[in-house]
Amino acid sequence: MSDPQLSVLLPCRDAAAHLPQAIRSLSLQTYRDFEVVAVNDGSRDATPEVLERWAARDGRVRVVHHEPVGLAETLRTAALLCRGEILARADADDVAHPRRFAEQVALLAARRELSAVGTHVRYFPHEHVGWGARRYQQWLNGLAEPESLARDVFVECPIAHPTLMMRRSALEEAGGYRANGWPEDYDLVLRLHLAGAQLANVPRVLHFWREGDERASRTDLRYSAAAFRECKIHYLRQGCLKGHEAVNLWGAGRVGKDFARALLDEGLRVRGFFDIDPRKIGQEIYAAPVRDAREVKAHRDIYLLVVVGAPGARELIRGLLAEAGFREPENYRCVA
């Protein structure tokens, strides 16, 4: 029997409550040429039994059990066992639209320049979806073409990890999944980006993303705001900040101050801040002056990081910087 075109990486830990719903959504995919490599990462509930029952009735499913080692190592294990030339992520507590695989495989087939694709998403259940998740969903669902994902790749992760589908060759060239103390999905996407990979999203909601207080993104320090900043700065220094010893920041609010502190901790100097708030202009933050944003044109020689996350502010600032002669990403990057 020939190898399947698509291999699905399904890491599982203590997922018995929602795993049957996830399994059903994978079983109902209209695209059929796939296998599932389900890796049980030391579950203490009924996850192993649920997986084994699934494998017994569906020959496309292989199950591996090991002691708890964490998500990155579990994904590495799954990737090594996969036989397909295309790899897809799935989560044990989410629900895939029946056409998720079909539409992503079709996009990769039609556009050979793409290395990885995601889809648009919808969080559920409604009562557990907070403001932050809604804001991320709205932002993510505005990204489709490679240009938009590349432009915003340092704002947030521009592909929802449970929707990621990539060519095996792209994963291997990027070095696979790694455990660095920050989000393993964002780490991989940033390495793909810096390697020149083109990323896109199918512009349809093909994944239903479960929210709740028990999610790792709520409880694990690897997904904290500080960990995201550390990840961003690590890869900024390999990309647009390579060779730079100092930066300017647009944004003197809490987000800007936190990012400045993280930059200083990593050995970069903050030369100054720019802001439109007259109450902040003239102050100093970490011994760096806060200047009127209208003065930014005179400081184009220093790389600029935009650290304003207020809704609508990013596009407004991009327009002002374009008028001042700044080019993205040659002269600046949005990182919030």
SEMI-928256 format. One line per 2 residues: number of its first residue (from 1); for each residue x, y, z of N, C-alpha, C. Coordinates in steps of 0.2 Angstrom, whole numbers, plus 5000, padded with zeros to 4 digits. Layout:
NUM = X,Y,Z,X,Y,Z,X,Y,Z ~ ...
//
This chain:
1 = 5004,4994,5000,5000,5000,5000,5004,5006,5000 ~ 5003,5011,4996,5007,5017,4995,5006,5022,5001
3 = 5011,5026,5002,5011,5030,5008,5005,5036,5007 ~ 5002,5038,5012,4997,5043,5011,5000,5050,5009
5 = 4997,5054,5006,5000,5061,5004,5000,5065,5010 ~ 4995,5064,5015,4995,5069,5021,4996,5065,5027
7 = 5000,5068,5032,5000,5065,5039,4998,5070,5044 ~ 4994,5068,5048,4991,5072,5053,4994,5071,5060
9 = 4997,5076,5063,5001,5076,5070,4996,5077,5075 ~ 4994,5073,5079,4989,5074,5084,4992,5072,5091
11 = 4995,5077,5095,4997,5076,5102,4991,5076,5106 ~ 4992,5072,5111,4986,5071,5116,4989,5071,5123
13 = 4986,5075,5128,4987,5074,5135,4981,5075,5139 ~ 4978,5070,5142,4972,5071,5147,4967,5075,5143
15 = 4966,5072,5137,4961,5075,5132,4954,5071,5131 ~ 4953,5066,5136,4947,5062,5135,4941,5065,5135
17 = 4940,5071,5138,4933,5075,5138,4931,5077,5131 ~ 4936,5079,5127,4934,5082,5121,4937,5078,5115
19 = 4941,5073,5116,4944,5070,5111,4939,5066,5106 ~ 4934,5063,5108,4929,5060,5104,4926,5065,5098
21 = 4925,5071,5100,4923,5076,5096,4928,5078,5091 ~ 4934,5079,5093,4940,5080,5088,4940,5074,5083
23 = 4940,5068,5086,4941,5062,5082,4935,5062,5076 ~ 4929,5063,5078,4924,5063,5074,4925,5068,5068
25 = 4927,5074,5070,4928,5079,5065,4934,5077,5060 ~ 4939,5073,5062,4944,5071,5057,4941,5065,5053
27 = 4937,5061,5056,4934,5055,5052,4929,5058,5047 ~ 4927,5064,5048,4922,5066,5043,4925,5071,5037
29 = 4932,5071,5037,4935,5075,5032,4933,5072,5025 ~ 4932,5077,5020,4930,5075,5013,4937,5072,5010
31 = 4942,5075,5012,4949,5073,5009,4951,5066,5013 ~ 4952,5061,5009,4953,5054,5013,4960,5052,5013
33 = 4964,5054,5009,4971,5051,5008,4976,5054,5014 ~ 4974,5052,5020,4978,5054,5026,4979,5049,5031
35 = 4984,5049,5035,4985,5045,5041,4985,5050,5047 ~ 4984,5047,5053,4984,5051,5059,4990,5047,5063
37 = 4994,5051,5066,4999,5049,5070,4997,5052,5077 ~ 4994,5049,5081,4992,5051,5088,4997,5049,5093
39 = 5000,5054,5097,5005,5053,5102,5002,5055,5109 ~ 5001,5050,5113,4998,5051,5120,5004,5053,5124
41 = 5004,5059,5126,5010,5062,5130,5008,5061,5138 ~ 5009,5054,5140,5008,5053,5147,5001,5055,5150
43 = 4996,5054,5147,4989,5055,5149,4988,5051,5155 ~ 4984,5054,5160,4982,5051,5166,4974,5049,5166
45 = 4971,5051,5161,4964,5050,5160,4963,5044,5155 ~ 4957,5044,5152,4955,5039,5147,4957,5040,5140
47 = 4962,5045,5139,4964,5046,5133,4967,5040,5129 ~ 4972,5036,5132,4974,5030,5129,4969,5026,5126
49 = 4964,5024,5130,4959,5020,5128,4955,5023,5122 ~ 4953,5029,5123,4949,5032,5117,4953,5032,5111
51 = 4960,5033,5111,4964,5032,5105,4965,5025,5102 ~ 4965,5021,5107,4966,5014,5104,4959,5011,5101
53 = 4954,5013,5104,4947,5011,5101,4947,5014,5094 ~ 4949,5020,5093,4949,5024,5086,4953,5020,5081
55 = 4959,5018,5084,4964,5015,5079,4961,5008,5077 ~ 4958,5005,5082,4955,4998,5080,4950,4998,5075
57 = 4946,5004,5074,4941,5004,5069,4943,5008,5063 ~ 4949,5011,5063,4951,5015,5057,4959,5014,5056
59 = 4960,5010,5051,4967,5008,5049,4972,5014,5047 ~ 4969,5020,5047,4973,5026,5045,4977,5029,5051
61 = 4975,5026,5057,4977,5029,5064,4982,5025,5067 ~ 4988,5028,5069,4993,5025,5073,4993,5028,5079
63 = 4994,5024,5085,4994,5027,5091,5001,5026,5095 ~ 5004,5031,5098,5010,5030,5101,5009,5032,5108
65 = 5012,5029,5113,5011,5031,5120,5018,5032,5123 ~ 5019,5037,5126,5026,5038,5130,5025,5042,5136
67 = 5030,5043,5140,5029,5047,5147,5029,5054,5145 ~ 5026,5058,5149,5025,5065,5148,5032,5069,5146
69 = 5033,5072,5141,5039,5075,5139,5037,5082,5136 ~ 5031,5084,5135,5030,5091,5133,5028,5091,5126
71 = 5025,5096,5124,5022,5097,5117,5027,5097,5111 ~ 5032,5100,5112,5037,5101,5107,5040,5094,5105
73 = 5042,5090,5111,5045,5083,5110,5040,5079,5107 ~ 5034,5079,5109,5028,5075,5107,5027,5076,5099
75 = 5027,5082,5097,5027,5084,5090,5033,5081,5086 ~ 5039,5082,5089,5045,5079,5085,5044,5071,5084
77 = 5041,5068,5090,5040,5061,5089,5035,5059,5083 ~ 5030,5063,5083,5025,5062,5078,5027,5063,5071
79 = 5031,5069,5070,5034,5070,5064,5039,5065,5061 ~ 5043,5062,5066,5047,5057,5064,5043,5051,5061
81 = 5037,5049,5064,5034,5043,5062,5029,5045,5056 ~ 5028,5051,5054,5024,5052,5048,5027,5050,5041
83 = 5023,5048,5037,5025,5045,5030,5023,5050,5025 ~ 5018,5055,5026,5016,5059,5020,5021,5065,5019
85 = 5021,5067,5013,5025,5073,5011,5022,5080,5013 ~ 5016,5079,5015,5012,5085,5018,5011,5083,5026
87 = 5012,5088,5030,5010,5087,5037,5005,5092,5040 ~ 5001,5090,5044,4996,5094,5046,4995,5093,5054
89 = 4994,5099,5057,4993,5099,5064,4985,5098,5066 ~ 4984,5095,5071,4977,5095,5074,4977,5095,5081
91 = 4972,5097,5085,4972,5097,5092,4967,5093,5095 ~ 4968,5090,5100,4964,5084,5103,4957,5087,5106
93 = 4957,5094,5107,4950,5097,5109,4947,5101,5105 ~ 4949,5102,5098,4946,5106,5094,4942,5102,5088
95 = 4939,5106,5084,4934,5103,5079,4936,5106,5072 ~ 4938,5102,5067,4939,5104,5061,4933,5103,5056
97 = 4933,5108,5052,4927,5108,5047,4929,5102,5042 ~ 4923,5099,5039,4924,5093,5035,4929,5095,5029
99 = 4929,5101,5027,4933,5102,5021,4940,5106,5023 ~ 4942,5105,5029,4948,5108,5031,4954,5105,5027
101 = 4955,5099,5027,4961,5096,5024,4960,5097,5016 ~ 4954,5096,5013,4953,5097,5006,4955,5103,5003
103 = 4953,5109,5007,4955,5115,5004,4962,5117,5006 ~ 4965,5115,5011,4972,5116,5012,4977,5113,5007
105 = 4975,5106,5006,4979,5102,5001,4979,5105,4994 ~ 4973,5108,4993,4972,5111,4986,4976,5117,4985
107 = 4976,5121,4991,4980,5127,4990,4987,5126,4989 ~ 4990,5121,4993,4997,5119,4992,4998,5116,4985
109 = 4994,5113,4983,4995,5110,4976,4994,5115,4971 ~ 4990,5120,4971,4989,5125,4966,4995,5131,4967
111 = 4998,5131,4972,5003,5137,4973,5009,5134,4976 ~ 5014,5131,4972,5020,5128,4974,5024,5132,4978
113 = 5023,5139,4977,5028,5143,4981,5026,5143,4988 ~ 5021,5141,4990,5019,5141,4997,5022,5135,5001
115 = 5025,5137,5007,5028,5131,5011,5023,5129,5016 ~ 5019,5133,5019,5014,5131,5024,5008,5136,5024
117 = 5002,5133,5026,4996,5136,5026,4992,5135,5032 ~ 4988,5140,5034,4983,5139,5039,4976,5140,5037
119 = 4972,5141,5041,4965,5143,5039,4962,5149,5044 ~ 4957,5152,5043,4954,5156,5047,4950,5152,5053
121 = 4949,5155,5058,4946,5151,5064,4940,5154,5067 ~ 4937,5150,5072,4932,5153,5076,4932,5150,5083
123 = 4933,5154,5088,4933,5152,5095,4926,5149,5097 ~ 4926,5144,5102,4920,5142,5105,4922,5139,5111
125 = 4917,5138,5116,4910,5140,5116,4910,5148,5117 ~ 4905,5151,5115,4904,5158,5115,4905,5161,5122
127 = 4903,5158,5127,4903,5160,5134,4910,5160,5137 ~ 4915,5157,5134,4922,5156,5137,4926,5161,5132
129 = 4924,5164,5127,4928,5168,5123,4929,5175,5125 ~ 4935,5176,5128,4936,5183,5130,4938,5188,5125
131 = 4939,5194,5128,4941,5200,5123,4947,5198,5119 ~ 4952,5196,5123,4959,5195,5119,4958,5190,5114
133 = 4954,5184,5115,4953,5179,5110,4950,5182,5104 ~ 4944,5186,5105,4940,5189,5100,4945,5193,5096
135 = 4949,5197,5099,4953,5202,5095,4958,5198,5091 ~ 4961,5193,5094,4966,5189,5090,4962,5185,5084
137 = 4956,5183,5085,4952,5180,5080,4951,5185,5074 ~ 4949,5191,5076,4948,5196,5071,4954,5198,5067
139 = 4960,5198,5070,4966,5200,5067,4968,5194,5062 ~ 4968,5188,5065,4970,5182,5061,4966,5181,5055
141 = 4959,5182,5056,4955,5181,5050,4955,5187,5045 ~ 4959,5192,5046,4961,5197,5041,4967,5195,5037
143 = 4970,5190,5038,4977,5188,5035,4975,5182,5030 ~ 4977,5183,5024,4977,5177,5019,4983,5176,5015
145 = 4985,5182,5011,4990,5181,5007,4997,5182,5010 ~ 5002,5179,5007,5009,5179,5010,5011,5186,5012
147 = 5010,5191,5008,5012,5197,5010,5009,5200,5016 ~ 5003,5198,5018,5000,5201,5024,5003,5197,5030
149 = 5004,5190,5029,5007,5186,5035,5014,5188,5036 ~ 5018,5189,5031,5025,5192,5032,5025,5198,5035
151 = 5021,5203,5033,5021,5210,5036,5019,5209,5043 ~ 5015,5205,5046,5013,5205,5053,5015,5199,5057
153 = 5021,5196,5054,5023,5190,5057,5026,5191,5064 ~ 5028,5197,5066,5031,5199,5072,5025,5202,5077
155 = 5019,5203,5074,5014,5206,5078,5011,5200,5083 ~ 5010,5195,5080,5007,5189,5083,5008,5183,5078
157 = 5007,5177,5081,5008,5171,5076,5002,5171,5071 ~ 5004,5172,5064,4999,5173,5059,4996,5167,5056
159 = 4998,5161,5059,4994,5155,5057,4992,5152,5064 ~ 4986,5150,5065,4984,5147,5071,4987,5140,5071
161 = 4991,5138,5076,4994,5132,5076,4990,5125,5074 ~ 4984,5125,5077,4980,5119,5076,4978,5118,5068
163 = 4979,5124,5065,4977,5124,5057,4983,5123,5053 ~ 4989,5123,5056,4995,5123,5052,4995,5116,5047
165 = 4997,5117,5041,4998,5112,5036,5004,5114,5032 ~ 5009,5110,5032,5016,5112,5029,5019,5106,5025
167 = 5023,5108,5020,5027,5103,5017,5032,5100,5021 ~ 5033,5093,5021,5038,5090,5025,5045,5093,5025
169 = 5046,5095,5018,5053,5098,5017,5054,5104,5020 ~ 5048,5108,5021,5049,5115,5024,5050,5114,5032
171 = 5047,5109,5035,5048,5108,5042,5055,5106,5043 ~ 5058,5101,5039,5064,5098,5040,5070,5104,5039
173 = 5069,5108,5034,5073,5114,5032,5074,5119,5038 ~ 5068,5120,5041,5068,5124,5047,5070,5121,5053
175 = 5072,5115,5054,5074,5112,5059,5069,5108,5064 ~ 5063,5108,5062,5058,5104,5066,5056,5108,5072
177 = 5052,5105,5076,5049,5108,5082,5055,5108,5087 ~ 5055,5113,5091,5060,5114,5096,5057,5117,5103
179 = 5060,5115,5108,5058,5117,5115,5063,5123,5117 ~ 5061,5129,5117,5065,5135,5119,5062,5139,5125
181 = 5057,5136,5128,5054,5140,5133,5049,5145,5131 ~ 5047,5145,5125,5042,5150,5123,5038,5146,5118
183 = 5032,5149,5115,5028,5145,5111,5031,5141,5105 ~ 5030,5135,5105,5034,5131,5100,5031,5132,5093
185 = 5024,5134,5092,5021,5135,5086,5024,5142,5083 ~ 5024,5147,5087,5027,5153,5085,5034,5153,5083
187 = 5038,5149,5087,5045,5148,5086,5046,5145,5079 ~ 5042,5140,5077,5043,5137,5071,5041,5142,5065
189 = 5035,5145,5066,5033,5150,5061,5038,5155,5059 ~ 5041,5158,5065,5046,5163,5064,5053,5160,5060
191 = 5054,5154,5062,5060,5151,5058,5058,5150,5051 ~ 5052,5148,5049,5050,5147,5043,5050,5154,5039
193 = 5048,5159,5042,5048,5165,5039,5055,5168,5038 ~ 5060,5167,5042,5067,5169,5042,5070,5165,5036
195 = 5068,5159,5035,5071,5155,5030,5068,5156,5023 ~ 5064,5161,5023,5061,5163,5016,5055,5160,5014
197 = 5052,5156,5019,5046,5152,5017,5040,5157,5016 ~ 5036,5155,5011,5030,5159,5010,5024,5156,5014
199 = 5020,5159,5018,5015,5157,5022,5008,5160,5020 ~ 5003,5156,5020,4996,5159,5018,4991,5156,5023
201 = 4985,5159,5022,4979,5156,5026,4974,5155,5021 ~ 4970,5149,5021,4964,5148,5017,4959,5153,5020
203 = 4956,5158,5016,4952,5163,5019,4945,5161,5020 ~ 4944,5155,5024,4938,5153,5026,4939,5150,5033
205 = 4934,5150,5037,4934,5147,5044,4933,5140,5043 ~ 4939,5136,5044,4939,5129,5043,4941,5126,5050
207 = 4942,5129,5055,4944,5127,5062,4940,5130,5067 ~ 4937,5126,5072,4934,5128,5078,4938,5127,5084
209 = 4940,5132,5087,4946,5132,5092,4943,5133,5099 ~ 4943,5128,5103,4940,5128,5109,4944,5132,5114
211 = 4940,5137,5118,4943,5141,5123,4941,5138,5130 ~ 4945,5140,5135,4943,5138,5142,4949,5139,5146
213 = 4948,5140,5153,4953,5142,5157,4958,5136,5158 ~ 4957,5130,5156,4962,5124,5157,4967,5124,5151
215 = 4966,5128,5146,4970,5128,5140,4977,5130,5142 ~ 4982,5126,5139,4989,5128,5140,4991,5135,5139
217 = 4988,5138,5134,4990,5145,5133,4988,5150,5139 ~ 4983,5147,5143,4981,5151,5149,4985,5149,5155
219 = 4988,5143,5156,4991,5141,5162,4999,5140,5161 ~ 5002,5139,5155,5009,5137,5154,5013,5144,5153
221 = 5018,5145,5157,5022,5151,5157,5026,5151,5150 ~ 5026,5146,5146,5029,5146,5139,5024,5150,5134
223 = 5018,5152,5136,5013,5155,5132,5012,5162,5136 ~ 5016,5164,5140,5015,5171,5143,5017,5177,5139
225 = 5015,5183,5140,5017,5188,5136,5024,5189,5136 ~ 5028,5188,5142,5035,5188,5143,5038,5183,5138
227 = 5036,5177,5138,5039,5172,5133,5038,5174,5126 ~ 5032,5177,5124,5031,5179,5117,5036,5185,5115
229 = 5037,5189,5120,5042,5195,5119,5049,5192,5118 ~ 5051,5187,5122,5058,5184,5122,5058,5181,5115
231 = 5053,5177,5113,5053,5174,5106,5054,5179,5100 ~ 5050,5184,5101,5051,5189,5095,5058,5192,5095
233 = 5060,5194,5101,5067,5198,5101,5072,5193,5098 ~ 5072,5187,5100,5077,5182,5098,5077,5182,5090
235 = 5071,5181,5087,5071,5181,5080,5072,5188,5076 ~ 5070,5193,5080,5071,5200,5077,5079,5201,5076
237 = 5082,5198,5081,5090,5199,5081,5093,5195,5075 ~ 5089,5190,5073,5092,5186,5067,5090,5189,5061
239 = 5085,5193,5061,5082,5196,5055,5083,5203,5054 ~ 5078,5207,5055,5079,5215,5054,5083,5218,5058
241 = 5084,5216,5064,5089,5219,5069,5096,5216,5069 ~ 5097,5212,5064,5104,5209,5064,5109,5215,5062
243 = 5114,5215,5067,5119,5221,5066,5117,5227,5069 ~ 5111,5228,5072,5109,5234,5075,5110,5233,5083
245 = 5113,5238,5086,5114,5238,5093,5109,5242,5097 ~ 5106,5247,5093,5101,5251,5096,5094,5252,5092
247 = 5089,5253,5095,5082,5254,5092,5079,5260,5095 ~ 5074,5262,5091,5069,5267,5094,5062,5263,5094
249 = 5058,5265,5098,5051,5262,5099,5046,5268,5098 ~ 5041,5266,5094,5035,5270,5094,5030,5267,5098
251 = 5028,5270,5104,5024,5268,5109,5027,5268,5116 ~ 5024,5273,5120,5027,5274,5127,5022,5271,5132
253 = 5018,5267,5130,5013,5265,5135,5016,5258,5138 ~ 5011,5255,5141,5013,5249,5145,5016,5243,5140
255 = 5014,5242,5134,5016,5238,5130,5023,5240,5128 ~ 5024,5246,5126,5031,5249,5124,5036,5248,5130
257 = 5034,5250,5136,5038,5249,5142,5041,5242,5143 ~ 5036,5237,5142,5038,5230,5143,5042,5228,5138
259 = 5041,5230,5132,5045,5228,5126,5052,5231,5127 ~ 5053,5237,5129,5059,5240,5130,5063,5237,5136
261 = 5060,5235,5141,5063,5231,5146,5066,5225,5144 ~ 5062,5221,5140,5065,5215,5137,5071,5216,5132
263 = 5070,5221,5128,5076,5223,5124,5082,5224,5128 ~ 5082,5228,5133,5087,5230,5137,5090,5223,5140
265 = 5086,5219,5143,5088,5213,5146,5092,5208,5141 ~ 5090,5209,5134,5094,5205,5129,5100,5209,5126
267 = 5102,5215,5129,5108,5218,5127,5107,5223,5122 ~ 5101,5225,5120,5100,5230,5115,5099,5237,5119
269 = 5101,5242,5115,5100,5249,5118,5093,5252,5115 ~ 5090,5255,5119,5084,5259,5117,5086,5266,5117
271 = 5086,5269,5111,5088,5276,5110,5083,5281,5112 ~ 5077,5279,5110,5071,5284,5112,5064,5281,5110
273 = 5059,5285,5112,5052,5283,5111,5049,5288,5107 ~ 5044,5286,5103,5039,5291,5100,5032,5290,5102
275 = 5028,5295,5103,5021,5294,5105,5018,5301,5103 ~ 5011,5300,5103,5007,5306,5101,5003,5308,5107
277 = 5004,5305,5113,5001,5307,5119,5005,5313,5122 ~ 5002,5319,5123,5006,5325,5126,5008,5324,5133
279 = 5005,5319,5136,5006,5318,5143,5013,5314,5144 ~ 5014,5310,5139,5020,5306,5139,5026,5310,5136
281 = 5025,5314,5131,5031,5317,5127,5035,5322,5132 ~ 5041,5321,5132,5046,5325,5137,5048,5321,5143
283 = 5045,5315,5144,5047,5311,5149,5053,5306,5147 ~ 5055,5303,5152,5061,5298,5150,5058,5291,5153
285 = 5060,5286,5149,5059,5279,5151,5065,5275,5150 ~ 5067,5272,5155,5074,5269,5155,5079,5273,5153
287 = 5079,5280,5155,5084,5285,5153,5084,5286,5145 ~ 5079,5285,5142,5078,5286,5135,5072,5291,5134
289 = 5073,5297,5130,5068,5302,5130,5062,5300,5126 ~ 5056,5302,5128,5050,5301,5124,5049,5308,5120
291 = 5049,5307,5113,5048,5312,5108,5041,5312,5105 ~ 5040,5318,5103,5033,5319,5099,5034,5315,5092
293 = 5029,5311,5091,5029,5307,5085,5030,5310,5078 ~ 5029,5317,5078,5030,5321,5072,5037,5322,5071
295 = 5042,5320,5076,5049,5321,5075,5052,5314,5072 ~ 5048,5309,5071,5051,5303,5069,5055,5303,5062
297 = 5053,5307,5058,5057,5308,5051,5064,5309,5052 ~ 5066,5313,5057,5073,5315,5058,5077,5309,5062
299 = 5074,5304,5063,5077,5298,5066,5077,5292,5062 ~ 5077,5292,5056,5076,5286,5051,5082,5282,5051
301 = 5088,5285,5054,5094,5281,5054,5094,5275,5059 ~ 5089,5276,5064,5089,5271,5069,5083,5266,5068
303 = 5084,5260,5068,5078,5255,5067,5073,5256,5072 ~ 5066,5256,5069,5061,5258,5073,5056,5251,5074
305 = 5054,5250,5080,5049,5245,5082,5043,5248,5084 ~ 5037,5246,5081,5031,5249,5083,5028,5245,5088
307 = 5027,5247,5094,5024,5243,5100,5018,5246,5103 ~ 5013,5247,5098,5006,5250,5100,5001,5245,5098
309 = 4998,5242,5102,4993,5237,5101,4986,5239,5101 ~ 4984,5245,5102,4977,5248,5102,4974,5246,5095
311 = 4968,5244,5095,4964,5243,5089,4964,5249,5084 ~ 4966,5248,5078,4966,5253,5073,4973,5257,5073
313 = 4977,5256,5078,4983,5261,5079,4988,5259,5074 ~ 4989,5252,5073,4994,5250,5069,4994,5252,5061
315 = 4988,5252,5059,4987,5255,5052,4988,5262,5051 ~ 4986,5266,5057,4987,5273,5057,4994,5275,5057
317 = 4998,5271,5061,5005,5272,5062,5009,5271,5055 ~ 5007,5265,5052,5010,5263,5046,5009,5269,5041
319 = 5003,5272,5041,5002,5278,5036,5006,5284,5037 ~ 5007,5285,5044,5011,5291,5046,5018,5289,5044
321 = 5021,5283,5045,5028,5282,5044,5029,5282,5036 ~ 5024,5280,5032,5025,5280,5025,5026,5287,5023
323 = 5022,5292,5026,5022,5299,5024,5029,5302,5026 ~ 5032,5299,5031,5039,5301,5034,5045,5298,5030
325 = 5043,5293,5025,5048,5290,5021,5051,5284,5024 ~ 5047,5281,5029,5049,5274,5031,5047,5269,5027
327 = 5051,5263,5026,5048,5258,5022,5049,5251,5027 ~ 5043,5247,5026,5043,5241,5030,5044,5235,5026
329 = 5049,5231,5029,5052,5231,5035,5059,5234,5035 ~ 5061,5237,5030,5068,5240,5029,5070,5245,5035
331 = 5065,5249,5037,5066,5254,5042,5062,5253,5048 ~ 5057,5249,5048,5053,5247,5054,5049,5241,5054
333 = 5047,5239,5060,5043,5233,5060,5038,5234,5066 ~ 5032,5231,5064,5027,5231,5070,5027,5225,5074
335 = 5028,5226,5080,5029,5220,5084,5024,5219,5090 ~ 5018,5223,5089,5013,5222,5094,5006,5224,5090
//
